[in-house]
Amino acid sequence: MRIQLLVLLLCCTITSQAQVGIGTTDPKNDLHIEGGLRITNTPAGVDLDASQRVLATDENGDVVTVLRDQILKGITFPEVVYSAKYGTQTPYIPFFNTCENTCTAGTILRLNLVQPKIAYQKTSAISVIDPDTSTRGNEYFQISEDGYYTFEIQTSLALKETSLYYVNFYVEINRAAGGAETDILRIYAGIPAASTGQDNRNIAAPITFKDVKYYNAGDTVFFGFQPAFDSNSIGNDKPTAASYGAQLTVTKFQ
């Protein structure tokens, strides 16, 4: 009996000091599993465990604890920093209001950013600058935080059905470090579809523009529509009743 007990204690001592392998004869850790691992009925952790720490494996396959900040490092998430509707009846103005509300080829119809119905604005990231309150259409955005920004605009243009149009969206960026950049994107080309008995009437052509670019703090940007080549003039009819003429959303990637 004493011999059996001695052997049992010796085995327990060896087992407690040795590395154990499951599916492998050459374990590399205290417990080395070559194959899948299933755990059921695990106890619930506290909120701090769930929100701050997760289990992961390193390049050797060893299980390690990883903090949430380590996982999120280098990953960018979109954040809305500006969201507004334009062209309400009060104030009774369109989204863009220069060129006497129409523009011919080569002229830039700049966006009017005065008195929007703002849903949200994070002024620490982006601001609207109005250099002259008496002039509509000379406003621009100023970037306050470095990062990638997406400008997305949804609006419409007043076009005569039987006319030919080439419409560009015009973006001008003045860099704080010096120099200017211009992007021009064709957003409409052709003759609007005419309805029976409605020739030569103005119709609203839906326009969507989306641009993603890296901006530095201090950069400024303004937008506008630009008829190109021999395009006929374009305009923006004022919205009726309490309708909106445009939606502008700016997203920053964190």
C-alpha positions in Angstrom: 0.0 0.0 0.0 2.9 2.4 0.9 4.6 1.5 -2.5 1.4 2.3 -4.4 1.0 5.7 -2.6 4.6 6.6 -3.3 4.2 5.8 -7.0 1.0 7.9 -7.1 2.7 10.9 -5.5 5.7 10.6 -7.8 3.4 10.6 -10.9 1.5 13.6 -9.6 4.8 15.5 -9.1 6.0 14.7 -12.6 2.6 15.7 -14.1 2.5 19.0 -12.3 6.0 20.0 -13.6 5.7 18.6 -17.1 4.2 20.2 -20.2 1.0 18.4 -21.4 0.3 17.8 -25.0 -3.1 16.9 -26.5 -2.7 15.7 -30.1 1.0 16.3 -30.0 4.0 14.5 -28.4 6.1 17.6 -28.4 4.2 20.2 -26.3 5.6 23.8 -26.4 3.6 25.2 -23.5 2.1 24.1 -20.2 -0.9 23.0 -22.2 -0.4 22.5 -26.0 -3.5 21.5 -28.0 -3.0 20.4 -31.6 -6.5 20.7 -32.9 -9.8 22.4 -32.1 -10.8 23.6 -28.7 -14.4 23.7 -27.4 -15.5 25.3 -24.2 -19.1 25.2 -22.9 -20.9 26.6 -20.0 -18.2 29.3 -19.4 -18.8 31.7 -16.5 -19.9 35.2 -17.3 -17.3 37.9 -16.9 -17.7 41.4 -15.5 -18.4 44.3 -17.8 -14.7 45.3 -17.8 -13.8 41.9 -19.1 -16.3 42.0 -21.9 -15.5 45.5 -23.0 -11.7 45.7 -22.5 -10.2 42.3 -22.9 -10.5 39.4 -25.4 -8.5 36.2 -26.1 -6.4 35.9 -29.2 -3.5 33.8 -30.5 -0.1 35.1 -31.3 2.2 34.1 -34.2 3.1 30.9 -32.4 -0.5 29.9 -31.7 -0.2 30.7 -27.9 -3.4 32.2 -26.4 -2.9 35.7 -25.2 -5.0 38.5 -23.7 -5.5 41.5 -26.0 -6.8 44.9 -24.9 -9.6 46.5 -27.0 -7.3 49.4 -27.9 -4.8 47.0 -29.4 -7.5 45.5 -31.6 -8.8 48.9 -32.8 -5.3 50.4 -33.4 -5.0 51.3 -37.0 -8.7 50.7 -37.8 -10.7 53.7 -39.0 -14.4 54.2 -38.4 -16.7 56.7 -40.1 -18.1 59.5 -38.0 -20.7 62.0 -39.2 -19.3 65.5 -38.5 -21.7 67.6 -40.5 -25.3 66.9 -41.6 -27.7 69.5 -42.9 -30.6 70.1 -45.2 -30.8 73.2 -47.4 -33.4 75.2 -49.2 -36.3 75.5 -46.8 -39.0 78.0 -47.2 -37.8 80.0 -44.2 -35.2 81.2 -45.1 -36.5 80.9 -48.7 -33.3 80.2 -50.5 -32.0 77.5 -52.8 -29.0 75.3 -52.1 -26.8 77.3 -54.5 -27.5 80.9 -55.3 -25.0 82.7 -57.6 -25.0 83.5 -61.3 -28.5 85.0 -60.7 -29.7 81.5 -60.2 -28.5 80.3 -63.6 -25.1 79.5 -64.9 -23.8 79.3 -68.5 -20.8 77.2 -69.7 -17.7 77.6 -67.6 -19.3 79.6 -64.8 -19.3 78.0 -61.3 -22.6 77.8 -59.5 -21.3 77.7 -55.9 -23.1 76.1 -53.1 -25.0 78.4 -50.7 -24.2 77.2 -47.1 -26.1 80.0 -45.3 -28.7 79.2 -42.7 -29.1 75.4 -43.3 -31.3 73.2 -41.2 -28.4 71.5 -39.4 -29.0 68.1 -37.9 -25.4 67.8 -36.5 -22.1 69.7 -36.7 -18.9 68.7 -34.9 -17.2 72.1 -35.0 -13.9 70.6 -33.6 -13.6 68.8 -36.9 -15.1 71.0 -39.6 -16.7 74.5 -39.8 -18.5 76.6 -42.3 -16.9 79.9 -43.0 -19.0 82.8 -44.3 -16.6 85.6 -45.2 -19.3 88.0 -46.3 -22.8 87.7 -44.8 -24.3 89.8 -47.5 -23.2 87.4 -50.2 -24.6 84.0 -50.7 -22.5 81.4 -52.4 -19.1 82.4 -51.2 -19.1 80.2 -48.1 -16.6 77.3 -47.7 -15.6 74.6 -45.3 -12.6 74.7 -43.1 -11.0 71.5 -41.8 -9.9 71.4 -38.1 -8.7 67.8 -37.7 -6.5 65.8 -40.0 -8.1 62.8 -41.6 -10.0 61.3 -44.5 -13.3 63.1 -45.1 -16.2 62.1 -47.3 -18.5 64.9 -48.7 -21.8 63.5 -50.0 -24.3 65.8 -51.6 -27.8 65.0 -52.9 -29.7 67.7 -54.7 -31.3 68.5 -58.1 -30.8 70.9 -61.0 -33.4 72.7 -63.1 -32.9 71.6 -66.7 -35.0 72.3 -69.8 -36.2 69.1 -71.4 -35.1 69.7 -75.0 -31.7 71.1 -74.2 -28.3 69.4 -74.1 -26.3 69.6 -70.9 -22.8 68.7 -69.7 -22.7 69.4 -66.0 -19.6 69.0 -63.8 -19.2 69.1 -60.1 -16.4 71.4 -59.2 -14.2 71.0 -56.0 -11.5 73.5 -55.1 -9.2 72.8 -52.1 -6.8 75.4 -50.7 -4.1 73.6 -48.7 -2.9 75.2 -45.4 0.6 74.2 -46.3 0.3 76.0 -49.6 -1.1 75.3 -53.1 -4.5 74.6 -54.5 -6.1 71.5 -55.9 -9.1 71.3 -58.2 -11.2 68.2 -58.9 -13.9 68.2 -61.6 -16.3 65.3 -62.0 -18.9 64.9 -64.8 -22.2 64.3 -63.1 -24.6 64.8 -66.0 -24.5 64.6 -69.8 -27.4 64.5 -72.2 -30.9 65.7 -72.8 -33.5 65.2 -70.1 -36.4 62.9 -70.9 -39.3 65.0 -72.1 -42.9 64.1 -71.1 -45.7 64.2 -73.6 -47.1 67.7 -74.0 -44.5 69.1 -71.7 -41.8 70.2 -74.2 -39.5 73.1 -73.1 -40.6 72.8 -69.5 -38.0 72.7 -66.7 -37.6 69.5 -64.9 -35.5 68.6 -61.8 -32.6 66.3 -62.6 -31.5 64.4 -59.5 -27.8 64.9 -58.7 -25.6 62.9 -56.3 -22.0 63.6 -55.6 -19.6 61.8 -53.3 -15.9 62.6 -52.8 -13.3 61.1 -50.4 -10.0 62.8 -49.8 -7.4 63.3 -47.1 -7.5 66.8 -45.5 -5.1 68.5 -43.1 -6.1 70.9 -40.4 -6.4 74.4 -41.9 -7.4 73.2 -45.4 -10.4 74.9 -47.0 -12.8 73.5 -49.6 -15.7 74.8 -51.6 -18.0 73.2 -54.1 -20.0 74.2 -57.1 -21.7 73.1 -60.3 -20.2 74.0 -63.6 -21.8 73.7 -67.1 -19.2 72.6 -69.6 -18.6 73.0 -73.3 -21.7 74.3 -75.1 -24.0 73.3 -72.3 -27.2 75.3 -71.9 -27.6 77.3 -68.7 -28.6 75.4 -65.5 -30.4 76.7 -62.5 -32.0 75.8 -59.2 -35.7 76.3 -58.7 -36.5 77.3 -55.2 -38.2 74.6 -53.1 -41.9 74.8 -52.6 -43.7 75.0 -49.2 -41.5 73.3 -46.6 -39.6 71.1 -49.0 -35.8 70.8 -49.1 -33.6 71.4 -52.0 -30.5 69.5 -50.9 -28.9 67.2 -48.3 -25.2 67.5 -47.4 -23.4 65.0 -45.2 -19.7 65.1 -44.2 -18.1 62.0 -42.7 -14.7 61.7 -41.1 -12.8 58.5 -40.7 -11.4 58.1 -37.2 
